[in-house]
Amino acid sequence: MRATAAGFVSVVLLCGCTANDPTLDVPAAGPVAAAQRITATLDGVALTLEVADEPAERAVGLMRRTSVPPGTGMVFRYDAPVNERYYMFDVPVPLRAVFLRDGTVVSSVLMPPCTEPVASACPLYGAEAPYDTVVETAPETLPDVAPGDRYVVTGTAS
């Protein structure tokens, strides 16, 4: 039971490539497509997003993706507001992370790839206030997103 609990805690702490403890081992699996996709708009831009709302999906996030085409990305959803930090370990492409609370942009940050050999050496990125959702896309998808912009889920995608 102790090993199972420790494994669960490790996955939870790595949620969405977050870095509450970046010294933990990162998932060994390759890119994992989230089970669900949604369509949404953010700052008036139409998006098709993979949904990462399970610990295993958030643990892998967009790691090892060689591209994130414009208009696509991943949405990380949390049941309650959090203030976790993200890192770009093993993410070879730059991303924009947009932090939202109740459908409104709190802040956003450009995150360049981290080429360090260990996660603990990568810079940490986060929001200026607690958030319940993070949208990660290619930087050119949302160049003008700003605090106060609205995020609206418009449907499901196949």
Secondary structure, 3 states (H helix, E strand, C coil): CHHHHHHHHHHHHCHHHECCCCCCCCCCCCCCCCCEEEEEEECCEEEEEEEECCHHHHHHCCCCCCCCCCCEEEEEEEEEEECCCECCECCCCCEEEEEEECCEEEEEEEECCECCCCHHHCCCECCCCCEEEEEEECHHHCCCCCCCCEEEEEEEEC
